[in-house]
């Protein structure tokens, strides 16, 4: 009985032991390729997928990624799902019942069952061509949601314990994908913790390895795995930062290439549109027809009933201008072979005339240099030039920014950047280059073909068409107004415009018309287009008869007494006529209006010719005595001989001051047909009256005459000193003891004797003149002392 009891007790104990060995175990799968990987904050693919945890569990139980629980061994049951959207996968937690000693084998069997299921179904998501895979999690994954940590194909495996060999690491990490390299931290390194770097060929292999192996213990060493962010970007950045002499020019070339590829065609398009009036409503045929049938008819009726049928800008009604207008029209009908130059003083109507001639032309570009140069800074200058030709888009801040970058580069790398700096000069060149391309596309092909034939061999040239077929209206016209403004003759803009004009004319692309009041542009343009004569027309002021007619037509007043006399003094300068008419309209009579204009002209002449003060006078390119000499003579004469003034004692053959006076528009220089300066006249007719009024100031006239006499006296004294020095040298050739010639002869050689007599005669004449000047000086000093 005792044995049975014992036996029974032993059986119960064995049964209890068997029951206790079958325990509930936990496991975890990692499913890859469930979501697209999030490789950065800019990755928007995650907005296209949903990450609803309940939906994932529903799909799991429905058998999408795992067999039915009834088909799984060891009482397998899904416990839950943990999405890892950033890493493109999810964790599937499960439980199963197994003997703890058989846990490893059971896990391998369960894992094989799931992998076979996935391989048979081959689930391929829309965002990747690889099918979904599952891996058994062997470690303790670190589930985090750090916002600035993204997956990478490079893993940093940190060791909490002794180092692990590369062979062991390869054995553990290779099942998750192809490995490119494994590197251990150098044994001599003292960095802690010790680590190894594992580089996978694909990023998803790295994410699977991290989530499955992190926290595993291998040979007593715990492995902690983190993503090593891609060093490629940092390496490139570091390399660029350490090699600025290579990277900065490379960046500049890239920027230039992008600009050339993207922006230059856009700019050429806008220039072409502005030149051809593509978006100009007034050039539209329908608009022209409607205007002709409506507004123009009303305006024509109004003009017939209006007495003011002649305006300042209607230069074609001036018979004296018909010849110049006819020449300009004929030149524009011919193929472009040379420059067309329109000269004339300011206010003579040059711009109005050329505007009237090209008004009906379709392809035209008008560059107003005076508007461009009247800029506050270089950026505004570039912007105005670009706006006039239609160059868009234009980045005016690029000049300042590029100079800043250039300065920083020079300070950091010790040299200036090549190709990155942008100056005003380069910006102007870019604009004009784009204009050249646009005009080339617009110009008639027949003209450019003829220019191309000229570069062929002689026998091929003979085969080219002898008669050109083109429409003169289609030839583009470039008008450069106010070219080479006299107060800014050294500006870099002039050279760029001259080179542009030469390029267009030599290739027969467009007519180029230069409009200027500076006659010196002929010499300047000859350097840009040598060996060619220019077609130029010179406009003068309106004759008195025409000026009187204009005043009468624009002034409805009966108080015009003395008009003819006033116009005879005022002249035919359009700008002065406008002011004169406005004053008469305000209620003044012609004489009072004239006196106001003369008073203003006197102020202008004094300021320009003599300066406001002594400091201002130092900046003037001529002396007060030189201008006084010309002004005094012009007050009584209509014109002076250019050569007579140039070789007078005051100028002594130097015409630089005369040219400077012309640039200041105090005087005007007339030329012969061959271009030789011939006569000197006042800058405008009104100045002759101003000169006379200035000279009528006795005290001022005495002061200037005194300065002139002192200047002439100094010239005579210098000549006398020169003659005396030469005579002294000749006298030193005699022996003082016996009066003999230095070379032994007792007689003075005949050539020396003649030379001495000649010097003595000159010396006598200079003494007489010096005495006259001295006497004049004493008289003028008395006048000045009396106050006139």
C-alpha positions, 0 to 999 in steps of 0.5 A: 500500500505504501509503495502504491501511494508512493508510486502514485505520488511519483506519477502525479509529480511527473505529470505536474513536471510535464505540464510545467515544461510546456510554457507560453513563449513570445516571438517577433517578426520584422516585415520589410517592404510594407511602406516606402522608406522615408529618406528625408524630410522632403520625402512625400511618399508617406502621405500617399500610404495609410498606417492604421494599426487596426487595418494592419492587424485586420490584414494579418488575420485575413492571411495577407502576410502570414498563414492562418493560425490554424495552419501554424504549429505550436499554438501560434497566435498573433499578439499585435502589430507595431508599424515602423513607417519611417523604416518601411516595415512593421513588427508582428508580435506573436505567442506560441507554446513550446518546451523552453528547451525547444524554443529555438527550433520552434522559432526556426520552424515558425519562421520557415513556415512564414517565409515559405508563405510569403514566397508563394504569395510574392506580395509586391507593393506599388512603391518597390519591385521587391516582394515583402520579406519577413525576418525573425527578430533575434535581439531587442529592437530599439523602437524610437520616433526621433524626428531627425533620424532617417534610415541609411545603408550604413550601420554602426555596430557598437560593442558592449564588451570585447570586440567581435571579429569580422567573420562573426559579424559577417555570419550574423549580418549577411542573411539580411542582404549583400554587404559591401564592406565591414570595417573594425575600429583600429586597435590603436584607437582609444575611442569608446565605445568600440564599434564596427561599420557595416555597409550594405548595398541596399538600404532595406537590408540595413533596416532589416538587420538593425531591427532584427539584431539590435540588442543581441548578445554574441560571445558575451558582447551586446550589439547596439546598432544605429544608422550611420547617416550617409557621409556622401553628402558630407564628404562632398561638402567637405571636399568642396570646402577644402578645395575652393580653388576648384569648386568656386570656379566650378560653381560659377561655370554651373551658374553660367551654364544654367543662365545660358540654358534657361534665361538667355533664350527667354531674354532673347524672346523678350528683346525680339518681342519689344523690337518687333512690337509683338505685344504692342497694341498700337501695332495690331492690324485691327487696332490700326483699322479701328483707329483710322476709322474713328479717332484719326478722323476726329483728329483730322477734323480738329486739326483742320479747324485748329490754327496750331497746325505746325508744332515744334516736332513736325520738322518735315514742314521745314523746307530747310530740313527736307534735304536731310530728311530725304537723305536719312530715308534713302540711307535706311532703304539701302542695305546696312553698310556703315554708320548713319550719324545725325549731328546737331546742337542740343535743341535742334530737333535731331531726336524728333526728326529721327523719331518721325522717320522711323515711326512707321518702321516695325523693327526698331530699338531706341537706346537713350543714353542720356536717360541711362547715364542719369542713374543713381548707381550702377545697378540702376544703369544696367536696369535702364539699359535692359528695360530700353532694349527689352532684356528680361529677366534682369537681376540687378542685385547680381553685380553687388552680390557677385562683388561681395562673393568675390571679396569673400573668396579673395579673403578666404582663398587668397585669390579672386574668383574666375568667372563668378564676379559680375561687374557693370561692364560684364552686365552691359556686354550680356545685354548687348550680346542678347540684343545682337542675337535677337536682331540677327534672328529678325534681320532678312536672311538675304542680307546676311547671306550676302554678307556670308558670300563675301567670305567665300572664295572668289569663284563662289562669290561670283555665283552668288545672287547679284541682285538682292531681294529684301524688304527695306521695312524689315531691316531692323533699326537701332537708334542710339540717341545722345551718344557720347554725351559731352560731360561723360565722354570717357564712360565705358558704355560708349565703347560697348555701343560702338562695338555693337554697332560695328558688329551689326553693320559689318554683318548687315544685320541692322541699320545703326543711327547715332544721334549726338551733339558732339561732333567728336564722335566721328573720330571715336566711331572711326576706331570701331569701324575703320576704313569706312566713311560714314553717312552723316547729316548735320542739322542747324537751327531754324532760320529766322523766318521759320522761327517767327512763323512758329511763334506766331502760330503758337501765340494767340496774342496781338502784343507781338511788337518787336518780335522780328528784332527779338527773334533776330537775337534769340535765333532758331534754337527750338529749346529757346523758342519753346521758353520764349513762346511760354513767356509770351503766353504768360503775358510778357511782350517779346522784348521782356521775354527776350531779356529774361532769357538773356539774363538766364543765359548770362548766369549759365555762361558765367557759371560754365566759363568762369566757375562759381568760385576759385575752387570751381575754376580749377576744374575747368579745362580752359583759363578765364583769359582764353574764354574771355578772348573768344567771347569778346570777339564773338560779341561783335562777330558772328564767327571766328576763324578756327585756325586764327584762334588756335594759333593766337598768342592766347592758345599758342597752337593748342586747341584742347581748351577750344574743344573743351569749350565746345563740349561745354556747349559754350561755343560750336565748331563748324567743319568743312566737308572733309571734317576739318574745323573751320569756324567758331560760333557761340554755343547757341544764338542767344549766347551772342547777346549774353556775351555782349551783356557780359562785356558791357559790365565795365568793371568785369571787362576791365578785370578780365582785360587786366588778366589778359594783359598780365598773361600777355606780358608774362609771355613777352617776358618769357620770350625776352628771357629766352633771347637774353639767355641765348645772347649770354651763351653766345657772349661766353664764347669770347675771351674776356682778357683780349676780346678774341674769339674763343677758337683763336680767331680775332673776328666773330664768325659771320653766322654768329654775327647774323644770329646776334643781330637777329636776336637783338631785333627780336628782343627789341620787338618784344620789349616794345610789346612788353612796354605796351602791355605794361602800360595797358596794365597800369591803365586797367588797374586804375579803372579797377581801382575806381570800380569801373 
